[in-house]
Amino acid sequence: MTLHIRFPDVWPGWNIHECNLTPLVDPETPFHKARRDGCPGLITVDVDPKALSDYYSDSPVFRGLLHSSENPAEDVTVVLKFAMREDLVDDLIDEDHMYAGPLEPLQGSTVPRCYGAYSGMTDEGQLVGCLMLEDWGEVLEKPFRQLPMDLRYAQFQ
C-alpha cells in the first residue's frame, strides 16, 4: 500500500510537490491489517491549498481530501500530521500505536479514525513521516491551554 500526497504548487517555505509514503508500522497486526485490507494499493490525498499551517515547522499539519478509488462521493476529509525529522517520526509511530491500541474502540465516536502512519523520502532526500486522521473540525486559533476554561471543559462533555 502506498500513500500518494499531492501538495499545492506554490506555498511559502514548502518545496515538496508530491510524495509517496509507505506504512510505518507492521502491517500484519490485526488492527493495521484491517485498515490495509479496506484500502486499495494506492491511496491518494490532495492537500487543501487554503490549509492554515506553519509551513516552516518541523511538524506541520494540513487538511486534505482522501480520494475514494471507487466512488468520488465517498471522498473523506483528513488531517495529515507531518514529521520532518527522524525523532518526530518516532512520535508519530507512538501516536499510531495509541490509536491501534487503547483508542481503537473509541475511533469514530470519541476520537477521530486513524488511517495509519506512513514514511518516505522527498525528492531532496529528506525523511518525511505522516499520520493520517479523520478530520473532526476547525483548527484552534490559539493553543488549547490558552482557551477560556469553560471552552476547554466543553470539549470533554
N, C-alpha and C positions, 0 to 999 in steps of 0.2 A: 504494500500500500504506500502511496506517495501523496503528500500534501503539496499541491502546487499553489503558491500565493502570488498574486499579481498586485503590484503597487501602482498608485498614480504616477504619471510620468514626471511631474515636477513637484517636488516637495523640498522645502529648505532643509538642508542638513541630512537628507536621506537619499542615498545614491543607489539603493537596491531597487531594481525594476521588477524582478520576479525571482523566486527561489523555489527549489524543490526540496522538501524535507521528508525524512523517514521517521517512523516511530522510535521514540527514545527508550521505551520500556519494553520488557519481554512481552511480545505479542501473544504468547501462549498462556498467560494467566487467564483464568476463566472470564474475568471482567473485560480485559483487553481483547480477548478472542471474540467475545460477543460484540464489542464495538467494531472490531475489524470485520467480522462476518456480515455486519449490517452495512458496510461501506464498499463502494466499488474500489478497483485497484488504484484509481486516480481521483483524488478529491481536489476540487478547485475552489479557491476563495479569492474574491476580488475585494481589496481593501477600499473602504469608503473614502473618496478624496476629500470629504468635508470632516473627516475624523479629527478630533481635537486631541493632540498628544504632544509630548515633549520629544520631538524628533531627534534631539541631540542626546537623549538619555541612553543609558546602557540597558534600560528595561522599558522601552516604550510599549504602550497599549493602544491597539487600534480596533475599530469596529469594521466588520466585513460581511460579505454575503457568501455563504456556503451554498454552492450550486448543487441541486439535485440532478443526478445523471439521467433519471427517468422522467421527472416532471418538474418543469421550472416553477410551477405554482407551489411546490414544496420547498423552495429555497429557504434557508434559515439564516437569520442574522446572528452572527457570532462575534465574540470578543477574542482577539489574538493578543496574548501577553508574550512579549518577546524578551529574550535574554541575549545580550550581545557580548557576554564574557562567560568563560567556562564555569567560574564559580556561581554565576547566576543561573546557568543551565542546570546545575545540581539542585538549586532551589525549585526549579520548575518540575524536576523529577519528584522531589519530595511532595510538592503540591499535588501532582498527578496521583501519587500513591495515597494521599488522603482522600481524593475523590474515589479511587478504586477500592479503598478500604472502608473506614468508618462512615464516610459521607455517601457511599454508594446507594443505600436505601432512601436517602433524602433528596437525591438528584431529581430535578424536575418539579419538586414540590416546595422544598425549603431552601435548597441551594441550586445553582444552575447545573445543567447537564455538562459533563466534561467529555469532549470529543478526542482527548488524548494530548500527549506531549510529543513533540517532533524536533528533529535537529537536522542540520546540514551545513554546507559551506556556501558562502556567497561566491560570485564570480571573482571577487578580490581575495578569496581565501580566508575570509572571516567566518568563524564558527557562529551559527545562529541557532537558538532554541526558541520554541514556540509552544505555548499551552493554549489550546482552543476550547473555549467555553461558550455555552449558550448565552446570548445577550439578554440581560434582565433589566435594562433601563438606561437612564441617562447617567452621564459621568458627574460625580460630585465636583462642585466648583472650588471646594477647599478641602483639606484633609478632614477625615472623619472626626478626629479628636477636637477640631475647631468648630464643629457644628454645635448649635444650641442643644442642651441636654434633653429637652423634650423631643427634638427631632431624632437624636441618637436613640432614645428609648423607643420611639415609634417604629424604628427599623426592626425591632425584635418582637413586635406584638403580632 
